[in-house]
Amino acid sequence: MAGQWRNAQGPLFVFHDGPPYANGELHIGHALNKILKDIINRYHVSLGHRVHYIPGWDCHGLPIENKILQKLGKRPQELEPDVIRREAEAFAKQEVKVQQDQFRQFGVMADWTPESTYRTLDHDYEIRQLRIFQKMVEKGTSLLQPCSQRANSLPGLIYRHYRPVYYSPSSSSALAEAELTYNVKHVSYSVYVAFELEPDSPQMSAPLRTLIAGRKSVRLLVWTTTPWTLTANMGIAVHPEMMYKAVAASSDPTAPMDIFAVEREEALAKYPEVMSSKIPIAEFQGSDLAGSTYRPIFSSLHGPSSSSPLPIIPSRHVTSDSGTGLVHCAPAHGAEDYTVFRNLGLLSSSSSLGDLLCHVDIQGQFTEGVQDVVGEKAAHALVGKEVLGEGGKAIVGLLENAGALRKIEKIKHRYPYDWRTDKPVIVIATSQWFANIDQIKEDAIAALQDVSFTPAQSRNRLESFVRSRSEWCISRQRVWGVPIPSLHHIPSGRAVLDANSLNHILSILLEKRTAYWWTGPVEEFVPPALRDGMDAKQLAETWRKGTDTMDVWFDSGTSWSMLDDLYQHDGVQSVDGRTYGANVCLEGSDQHRGWFQSQLLTAIASAEIGKPKRAAPYGTLITHGMVLDEKSRKMSKSLGNVISPMTIINGGTNKKKDPAYGSEVLRMWVATVKFTEDIQIGPQVLANCAEALRKIRNSARFILGVLEDQPLTHKVNREQYGLAERYVMHELHKLDTTALHSYASYDFARVANALLYFANVTLSSLYLDITKDCLYANARESVERQAVVSVLERVLVTMTSVITPILPYLAEEIRTTWHGVQDNSVSAKIWVPVSAEWEDTQAESDMSELIRVRNKVRVALERARRASQLKSSLEANVILSLPKGAMQDAHGLVSLLRREEHFLKTLFIVSDVKLADGSIPTSHLGSWHYAESMPLPDREGSVEITVVPAAQSKCPRCWTFNRKEEDTLCYRCSDVLSA
């Protein structure tokens, strides 16, 4: 690759590699991905472009950290961060070596030296990443005290909040939306509960106060699938314009009453235990409920601080699609609830962490703080229990004890899971660092307008993901990653992350590497402006270093920054001074919410203030589908349908079951599939690809045999070509044009199909078959034979160009066999397109007509073969009987047959062909005959095709039946040998 870069004179082509995760052997999806990239790169190399391609690896994050913890048999808190990091770095580097070796076995062309590859753990990479983060910070930070919340204020581009986030207990870390998958078979407790309205609510509306007067109790019916969050209930939301209904158990004016949405009455009526009251009392708007208060659901269990009434709040996010029309709000456990409470000013700038009730820790277990809500005695059933397990069951029991439970059932529903551990996540309030996507969203979407997408519909997918995000949780509670270098003021809890602190900290990390953040003393990282004359001991007592690391999507998402150095070095810039970024990025469809998006967001967010808005970091985004088995099922060990790319290449332990196909069959599979959709692979698919490769290889081997044995001795002019030669050159031009266009448009399946058709139909089934006689028996210097050799030489040159991006090993083998070992790769040979002069639609039309006749001849020959009248078609002659007088036609099929009469025996592979004006008497047809009829397309009548025994004897040299009985050889062979 380096040599190609030095020698190529064409334009720059930049393919930016999305880094695979450096953990474990490569799977079939990796093979699809990397081979697709390689096909594109090799195509551009063949055009003489300067291809810039740097393979990379994503090296930080939870999977590697977990591997190290498993290896050491320790929990994170039992180890120093530096120990984990050293082990993780060594592990990642070893995995990179393993994967690199496998990529090379896929035939991926690259400079694999450390200097020409990248890893997100590389020091220069991490520093570039931190510089990008610094640019984002310099655009404004909102550093919230962990003990405060800002209401109705716009945060900076980077900000810290104590707020609900997706949290994975299995990963012990916060997650971004891009790290979630959804399990539609997740089972949760679904509960209907009743909250008791506070009859003396000061803000209760007059109509409601009149309605409930004298009632023993008024219950608000609520439905939830997260009963464990009820300990953190801070309000009930109603839609102000929705109609609600009050029903009573009897006509007694003091009878208890239930309230729910009118539109939910029919659905709730199916559950008698939910709607125990049936007598309608009144209907009213949600606005009449809003402002009232209710008693906390566990107040009857006597939690000491649980007696304060809670508000009923208005919110337009309440719908009548499900539930009861009254929504349980737990701002610590739901982003929507949190937003509603902030917008209503219920989370004020002077409030403390206590404003957000959260009784769940990062292990997903209830904390001792839950006793403030349920009481000390009841808390024993909850503390230390997992909310998605035993703790959730215990909550149901407490609801029953409190007299609040109306109905419980288990339901399957769509629930977020950690995409790495495949375990359920929870939403809890924690202090995290965020990037404000709202500030850059419109610029990001605008930048995408200049990006091309393959397939086109993937544009909508990426844009929708960007539009749906308002923020990005960029902090993770792990040690194996790039640090978020924040300083925390211990007395106040204030976090500091600004231009001044980052300038100071990054200057240290630049010299001592990022690992020093975990080992260096905090006083060294405190900038002079924050020291206030304190000595080292005082600084250590006043400040601590942040322990969060960056989301790995931020790691890989900043990889585009490497290209800035390339463009600055190469002097390539756009007219407004923005770098172009990569020409192409290609990844799986899951990367619309991952790497494609994180690249875009970090590029746009880090654009320098006062300079033109930055372009997207890529010009074209190509998306491939996921790999499925032959039954369109996802691959899994439990199904036993996992196919390893290395098994395809090297074979399995049972070579009969899993033969060693080599990398070319793997590459052939990649080239033949419609990769923009989900793709199938399996034993039969691979066998088909192996057969397709064999046919291409056989065609090339036959041609090489001809060219090696008796190469072209002199140039043959186009005028000396027969119809077959002109037709093949026309088809070669079509193949060449199709391949060039299809490679450029990333339609590799069309290239493969065109190549297979040309090799199997145009060559094997036709041209190579009909020219064997000429090649084997004609004089070496004859015009006919030299014309065939000339065509085959041109065919092999173009076929080699066409197959090189897909099948580089076969292309190299062809060139080495033909020309011997060369200094440079076949991929470096410039693709010279077939001249447009070879486009010959007349030859195509004529050959198409003659092939129709040939097909009828073959039917008659097969009938004779089945009747045991002949073994070889050369044992037969063919008589074509034309309508009386048709021989005078100047145009049409008859004229074509007359013009090409000398060629017909070659085309039909028989010993002789005669044209007859009118029908032939049966007595002239020999001892047997078989006839077929073909209507003439351009006049009345038909061609009567008759296969008869050859009239002469077999020539022992060429095997045609053109030898006179008294001669040793046929006339042609006699002339060749005498010459």
ZIDAPE-V985960 format. One record per run of one state. SS is the DSSP state (a for helix, b for strand, c for the rest). FROM is the first residue (numbers start at 1). TO is the last residue. Records with the same first field share a line. If there is no record, write none. Layout:
# ZIDAPE-V985960
SS=FROM-TO + FROM-TO
This chain:
# ZIDAPE-V985960
c=1-1 + 8-11 + 17-19 + 22-27 + 47-49 + 55-55 + 59-61 + 73-75 + 79-80 + 106-113 + 117-117 + 120-122 + 139-140 + 144-157 + 169-172 + 176-176 + 198-205 + 213-217 + 225-226 + 233-234 + 239-242 + 249-256 + 269-278 + 290-292 + 295-298 + 302-309 + 315-325 + 330-334 + 344-352 + 356-359 + 361-364 + 367-367 + 375-375 + 380-382 + 384-385 + 387-389 + 402-404 + 419-423 + 425-425 + 440-440 + 449-451 + 455-457 + 468-470 + 474-474 + 477-482 + 484-486 + 490-494 + 497-498 + 513-515 + 520-521 + 526-527 + 531-535 + 546-548 + 551-551 + 558-560 + 571-581 + 593-594 + 606-617 + 625-626 + 629-633 + 635-644 + 651-662 + 673-678 + 681-682 + 710-717 + 721-722 + 745-747 + 771-771 + 778-782 + 805-807 + 820-825 + 829-835 + 839-840 + 867-872 + 883-885 + 889-891 + 900-900 + 909-911 + 918-921 + 925-928 + 936-941 + 950-952 + 954-962 + 964-970 + 979-979
a=2-7 + 28-46 + 62-72 + 76-78 + 81-105 + 114-116 + 123-138 + 177-179 + 206-212 + 227-232 + 262-268 + 286-289 + 299-301 + 335-343 + 353-355 + 368-374 + 376-379 + 390-401 + 437-439 + 441-448 + 458-467 + 499-512 + 516-519 + 522-525 + 528-530 + 536-542 + 552-557 + 561-570 + 589-592 + 595-605 + 645-650 + 663-672 + 683-709 + 718-720 + 723-744 + 748-770 + 772-777 + 783-804 + 808-819 + 826-828 + 836-838 + 841-866 + 873-875 + 886-888 + 892-899 + 901-908 + 922-924 + 971-978
b=12-16 + 20-21 + 50-54 + 56-58 + 118-119 + 141-143 + 158-168 + 173-175 + 180-197 + 218-224 + 235-238 + 243-248 + 257-261 + 279-285 + 293-294 + 310-314 + 326-329 + 360-360 + 365-366 + 383-383 + 386-386 + 405-418 + 424-424 + 426-436 + 452-454 + 471-473 + 475-476 + 483-483 + 487-489 + 495-496 + 543-545 + 549-550 + 582-588 + 618-624 + 627-628 + 634-634 + 679-680 + 876-882 + 912-917 + 929-935 + 942-949 + 953-953 + 963-963
